[in-house]
Amino acid sequence: MMCRRLRVTVLILPFFVVAAFSGGCDRPAVDESAVERVFGRAGRALGEFHYPRGIAVSPIDGRVFVVDKTARVQRFSPDGEVEHHWRMPEWKNGKPTGLYVDGHNRVWVPDTHYHRVICYDRDGREQFRFGSRGEGPGQFIFPTAVLLDDEGYIYVGEYGGNDRISKFSPDREYLFSFADQGEGWVDRPTEILMDKDDILWVADACNRRICQYTRDGKFIRAFPIGGNEPGQFSFPFGMAFERSGTLLIADRCNNRIVRMDRLGKELESWGTQGRGKGQLLQPWGVAVGSGGRIYCLDSWNYRVQVINW
């Protein structure tokens, strides 16, 4: 466990710096016509972002939620008009790196550097919180991802030497943890999804792959190891399912969004490194809204690009 923790601490920062000048730089420019609109820019005012690192779309009303490095959650209309905002209760130790909106329009924030999960209503009123610092049952080091399944069970992914996924009952009682050993071990799980067949999909960022598990935590298989060729990933951070069942992946250090089928085959990719329209720098997340709109969290460009692709 000590070696694992040391490896995460030492390696997690350098790849952020290197990646901006490496993966995806030789990919062809994309068709800008795919970009429907862009919202956000660098800043701390409403509608602006300071290094946004989490995005989610409400399945109820299509509202878009973004959390950035000011520890602020902002709510936008589907067209990108800012509507509301609130700030996390504490932020001195660090800021959240993920978001999830459930079928009751509740916003779940893995409060990464405070070792807990906080659930809010859509207007930022806290509903409850759970978790504490530690490696024991129900504890977290750095939680990054949350999922609620159709039966109300809660899945939380974390990293920092405690790399695993923990499952909780609908009443937030700890049940078990998985993905923390063997072939299915994860290294910084940054997104968790469940498909129509009740298979869990996990963005295993630092192992540079996508993993599948059963609801009981049994490892099924993993898709490609890292690289910048088609069908490979370089730190996949965000995922979202389209209505067709295909998977979208925010391939962060390759500066692109990948469309992949359920068998792990890359179908196509969108994006190339840069700051122009239709270009990306370090996309941390991707989400799908009503009508199939794709919201790409273009983190180092401090914006969201809405694409119809």
Phi and psi in degrees as a GROMACS rama.xvg file:
@    title "Ramachandran Plot"
@    xaxis  label "Phi"
@    yaxis  label "Psi"
@TYPE xy
-62.959  -41.4415  MET-2
-64.2549  -40.1998  CYS-3
-62.7375  -44.0889  ARG-4
-64.0516  -41.5753  ARG-5
-63.0652  -40.9114  LEU-6
-62.9593  -41.6053  ARG-7
-65.871  -43.5755  VAL-8
-63.9986  -40.126  THR-9
-78.0426  -38.6089  VAL-10
-90.8927  -21.8234  LEU-11
-68.2207  -30.6755  ILE-12
-80.9365  -44.8623  LEU-13
-58.545  -34.5227  PRO-14
-68.3012  -24.6303  PHE-15
-62.2628  -39.6462  PHE-16
-74.0548  -47.0924  VAL-17
-64.8892  -38.7861  VAL-18
-62.3707  -31.4173  ALA-19
-64.6924  -17.9544  ALA-20
-115.981  11.2988  PHE-21
-124.866  -89.6052  SER-22
-52.2728  134.438  GLY-23
82.6748  -0.774771  GLY-24
-70.3512  -20.1722  CYS-25
-103.598  14.5457  ASP-26
-80.241  147.916  ARG-27
-67.4462  154.176  PRO-28
-64.4521  149.804  ALA-29
-94.3568  167.2  VAL-30
-76.5392  114.365  ASP-31
-63.5741  -18.2052  GLU-32
-64.4771  -16.8402  SER-33
-70.966  -20.1241  ALA-34
-81.9468  113.165  VAL-35
-80.0291  -41.152  GLU-36
-165.072  165.755  ARG-37
-131.777  135.835  VAL-38
-136.154  150.98  PHE-39
96.7565  154.563  GLY-40
-159.703  171.728  ARG-41
-66.3935  131.941  ALA-42
154.586  179.799  GLY-43
-120.902  4.02078  ARG-44
-79.4105  171.102  ALA-45
-60.2622  136.493  LEU-46
84.2609  -3.79368  GLY-47
-108.878  164.294  GLU-48
-130.947  147.366  PHE-49
-118.762  94.6747  HIS-50
51.9265  72.7066  TYR-51
-68.4009  137.619  PRO-52
-133.898  10.6125  ARG-53
-156.146  138.049  GLY-54
-142.523  144.38  ILE-55
-153.889  148.566  ALA-56
-115.409  133.733  VAL-57
-67.9628  129.74  SER-58
-75.2916  -6.87622  PRO-59
-91.2126  -53.0287  ILE-60
-126.152  6.34441  ASP-61
74.4943  7.74974  GLY-62
-66.623  147.258  ARG-63
-108.266  128.942  VAL-64
-114.398  134.851  PHE-65
-133.717  134.622  VAL-66
-115.176  137.289  VAL-67
-125.787  -171.793  ASP-68
-82.8423  12.6838  LYS-69
-93.9292  4.41902  THR-70
64.0869  30.226  ALA-71
-113.621  134.002  ARG-72
-100.521  126.232  VAL-73
-114.986  141.063  GLN-74
-108.447  132.266  ARG-75
-121.66  154.867  PHE-76
-69.4488  166.386  SER-77
-57.1918  -23.327  PRO-78
-92.2556  3.67754  ASP-79
91.7899  16.2946  GLY-80
-89.023  125.404  GLU-81
-67.9938  134.422  VAL-82
-118.003  -35.1756  GLU-83
-162.166  161.843  HIS-84
-156.94  158.747  HIS-85
-153.163  165.231  TRP-86
-117.502  147.368  ARG-87
-63.4559  153.484  MET-88
-66.01  -26.7561  PRO-89
-142.02  149.825  GLU-90
-152.712  -0.0366455  TRP-91
-59.3672  -38.8325  LYS-92
-80.2416  -16.3752  ASN-93
149.499  173.066  GLY-94
-120.465  159.284  LYS-95
-63.6271  153.796  PRO-96
-126.363  20.9506  THR-97
-163.871  164.789  GLY-98
-149.974  153.279  LEU-99
-150.509  136.983  TYR-100
-118.405  126.423  VAL-101
-94.4076  -176.77  ASP-102
-73.0353  -2.27937  GLY-103
-106.379  11.6464  HIS-104
65.5796  28.1885  ASN-105
-94.4152  143.09  ARG-106
-103.983  117.485  VAL-107
-100.938  126.533  TRP-108
-118.469  113.698  VAL-109
-72.5895  104.303  PRO-110
-80.1842  79.2437  ASP-111
-47.57  -53.4439  THR-112
-89.5992  5.83066  HIS-113
-116.697  9.73417  TYR-114
59.7805  43.4443  HIS-115
-157.295  169.888  ARG-116
-120.782  133.024  VAL-117
-119.353  132.826  ILE-118
-108.802  130.546  CYS-119
-121.132  161.345  TYR-120
-81.9902  177.401  ASP-121
-65.0389  -15.4691  ARG-122
-101.762  8.99624  ASP-123
87.1338  13.7696  GLY-124
-86.3416  122.163  ARG-125
-64.9545  133.81  GLU-126
-98.7598  -44.6454  GLN-127
-170.603  170.409  PHE-128
-145.299  155.908  ARG-129
-153.211  157.976  PHE-130
109.683  155.912  GLY-131
-153.511  166.902  SER-132
-73.3212  132.347  ARG-133
153.661  176.888  GLY-134
-111.843  8.38913  GLU-135
-82.4612  179.688  GLY-136
-57.981  126.882  PRO-137
80.1467  1.23266  GLY-138
-100.757  164.256  GLN-139
-134.485  152.929  PHE-140
-96.3128  -75.6965  ILE-141
-125.74  89.4248  PHE-142
-69.238  139.528  PRO-143
-129.738  -21.1032  THR-144
-143.92  143.834  ALA-145
-135.131  143.231  VAL-146
-142.618  140.732  LEU-147
-115.19  124.339  LEU-148
-86.7882  -179.406  ASP-149
-65.7873  -20.2117  ASP-150
-97.1482  3.50555  GLU-151
90.5653  2.74641  GLY-152
-72.921  146.03  TYR-153
-111.834  134.995  ILE-154
-120.972  131.587  TYR-155
-127.337  125.385  VAL-156
-99.3639  145.64  GLY-157
-147.563  166.639  GLU-158
-142.585  -175.016  TYR-159
101.721  32.4738  GLY-160
96.6143  -13.7043  GLY-161
-116.095  35.1623  ASN-162
-64.013  110.582  ASP-163
-171.36  175.054  ARG-164
-122.705  129.764  ILE-165
-110.555  139.775  SER-166
-109.238  136.506  LYS-167
-124.548  154.331  PHE-168
-72.4705  168.305  SER-169
-57.8597  -21.6311  PRO-170
-93.1268  12.1937  ASP-171
69.9627  27.5525  ARG-172
-88.4005  131.625  GLU-173
-64.8238  133.711  TYR-174
-109.597  -58.1622  LEU-175
-167.875  170.155  PHE-176
-123.254  156.01  SER-177
-151.567  178.443  PHE-178
65.4208  25.4569  ALA-179
-112.423  9.86509  ASP-180
-163.034  163.901  GLN-181
69.6861  -158.289  GLY-182
-62.1833  -30.6164  GLU-183
-92.7312  14.373  GLY-184
-64.788  133.978  TRP-185
-104.372  152.084  VAL-186
-127.255  96.7827  ASP-187
66.9756  76.7787  ARG-188
-73.6863  121.285  PRO-189
-110.806  -9.43102  THR-190
-155.359  141.93  GLU-191
-130.606  129.147  ILE-192
-128.145  160.743  LEU-193
-128.394  132.05  MET-194
-93.1663  -176.86  ASP-195
-66.4884  -16.7425  LYS-196
-98.5933  15.0745  ASP-197
63.1316  30.3339  ASP-198
-96.2594  132.231  ILE-199
-86.0986  131.691  LEU-200
-112.132  130.844  TRP-201
-126.717  129.014  VAL-202
-80.1189  104.72  ALA-203
-93.1843  80.3676  ASP-204
-58.3919  -53.9165  ALA-205
-80.8821  -13.3236  CYS-206
-88.0568  -4.74386  ASN-207
55.9598  55.6222  ARG-208
-158.519  170.682  ARG-209
-113.477  127.966  ILE-210
-111.265  153.635  CYS-211
-121.072  142.401  GLN-212
-140.589  159.467  TYR-213
-80.1315  169.904  THR-214
-61.8703  -22.6247  ARG-215
-89.1459  4.98014  ASP-216
87.6055  11.8676  GLY-217
-82.9431  131.08  LYS-218
-69.4465  131.638  PHE-219
-101.598  -58.7076  ILE-220
-170.748  172.138  ARG-221
-132.051  147.178  ALA-222
-103.674  169.311  PHE-223
-33.8456  146.917  PRO-224
-79.1877  163.964  ILE-225
-61.5616  158.332  GLY-226
159.928  -179.827  GLY-227
-120.608  18.6438  ASN-228
-90.6201  164.253  GLU-229
-54.4799  134.263  PRO-230
86.3749  1.62731  GLY-231
-117.413  160.687  GLN-232
-126.812  150.171  PHE-233
-126.296  90.605  SER-234
63.0306  70.5156  PHE-235
-69.1005  122.97  PRO-236
-108.126  -38.7752  PHE-237
-123.726  155.787  GLY-238
-145.6  156.193  MET-239
-158.82  144.983  ALA-240
-91.7337  138.909  PHE-241
-87.5291  166.73  GLU-242
-61.4967  -29.61  ARG-243
-71.3455  -12.5614  SER-244
97.8688  -8.07531  GLY-245
-71.8367  157.058  THR-246
-106.613  133.08  LEU-247
-102.205  137.143  LEU-248
-128.194  127.612  ILE-249
-82.586  97.4952  ALA-250
-85.5146  85.2688  ASP-251
-54.6682  -55.7248  ARG-252
-83.2779  -4.5421  CYS-253
-97.0558  0.215162  ASN-254
52.7377  54.6986  ASN-255
-157.804  165.3  ARG-256
-110.692  130.043  ILE-257
-109.14  136.733  VAL-258
-103.123  123.437  ARG-259
-129.981  142.311  MET-260
-82.3209  176.293  ASP-261
-73.6375  -7.56494  ARG-262
-98.5539  4.3421  LEU-263
90.1699  10.5022  GLY-264
-90.0059  128.349  LYS-265
-70.4473  128.057  GLU-266
-93.5455  -42.1848  LEU-267
-170.904  168.499  GLU-268
-137.205  157.776  SER-269
-134.066  135.03  TRP-270
111.485  152.788  GLY-271
-149.196  159.894  THR-272
-67.2664  132.919  GLN-273
155.371  -175.848  GLY-274
-113.886  -1.09876  ARG-275
-81.104  175.557  GLY-276
-61.8699  129.603  LYS-277
83.8807  3.8066  GLY-278
-113.259  159.37  GLN-279
-133.391  151.373  LEU-280
-134.51  109.362  LEU-281
57.5438  59.5384  GLN-282
-66.9834  118.96  PRO-283
-86.7695  -21.6065  TRP-284
-156.04  164.849  GLY-285
-147.359  144.113  VAL-286
-144.607  155.104  ALA-287
-116.947  131.093  VAL-288
-110.233  -167.003  GLY-289
-64.2987  145.342  SER-290
73.7237  8.5514  GLY-291
82.1723  7.78969  GLY-292
-56.7164  139.458  ARG-293
-110.38  126.252  ILE-294
-105.71  114.539  TYR-295
-104.004  120.884  CYS-296
-82.6926  96.5343  LEU-297
-87.6902  79.4575  ASP-298
-62.899  -49.2398  SER-299
-77.1265  -7.919  TRP-300
-98.7273  1.80843  ASN-301
55.8588  47.2081  TYR-302
-157.729  170.945  ARG-303
-118.106  128.144  VAL-304
-102.662  127.028  GLN-305
-99.302  117.986  VAL-306
-121.67  148.444  ILE-307
-117.96  96.5864  ASN-308
